[in-house]
Structure formats: C-alpha cells, structure tokens
Amino acid sequence: MDIQVQNEDLLQKYFELIAKRLSWQEIFRQYQEEFHKMEIHKNAILHSDGSLEINNERIYSLR
C-alpha cells in the first residue's frame, strides 16, 4: 500500500483527539458499538464492567 501521510497532519489530529478528553463512558460506548458490529461470538454479552459473558460464564480480564 502506498499511502502518503504527512507527519504534521497526523500529529495534529492525534493531539486534537487527546484534547477532547473523552470520558470512560464515551470510550466504552464506542467499544460496545464495535463489539456488536463484529459478532465475534453469537452468545457473547458485553457487560458494563467490561466483562464478557459466554455460555452463562462471566469472563474478566486478567490485566
């Protein structure tokens, strides 16, 4: 792929995004939308605490 990106433009957009200071709720809302679009697992439920429920088993991150 030959995509030309100007470093200054990329940095400017990055700093604008950081300046918005999105809340955790907004970030999670966007994540939920993407999760539902992907349909990785038909029986998966994404809970508000970030855990997944698959086949009635709750899965948490081990971070």
N, C-alpha and C positions, 0 to 999 in steps of 0.2 A: 504494500500500500504506500502510495506516495502522497502523504498528507502534509501540507505545509502549515505549520502553526508558528505564529510569532510569539516568542517568549514573553514579550511585554503584554500582549493581549491575554495570554493565558494567566499570567500573574495577576493582572488587573481583575479578571473575572474571579480568580481564586480569592483575592483579598475582599472583593465585594461580597462574596458568599460568606466569608468569615465575619464580616462586619454585620451581617444580618442577625447573627447570634440566635439561631433557631432554638426553640425550647425542645426539651426531650420529647414532649408530647407531639410536636410537629415532626420531628425526626422519626419517631415511632409510627406515626400515622402514614408517612411516606413509605416506610418499610412495610407496613401492613398492606398497603396497596400493591406494592411489588410482589409481596409474598402471595397474595391471592391471584395475581396475574400469572405467576409461574406454574401453579398447580403441580408442585413437586410431588406431593403425596396426597392422594384423594381424601384420605381420612385424617389429615393433619389439621389441627386447630392452633392458631397462634393466639396466645393469651396476652393480656395487657401487661403482665410482668416479664414478657419476653420468652416465656417457656413455650414449648410445643407439646401438644397432646396428640399422640398417635396410638390408635387402637386402645383407648382408655388408659394409656400410660403417660404420665407427665414427665417431660424431659427438660432438664435445666442445663445451662452452660456450665462447664467446669472451669471457667476463667478464674 
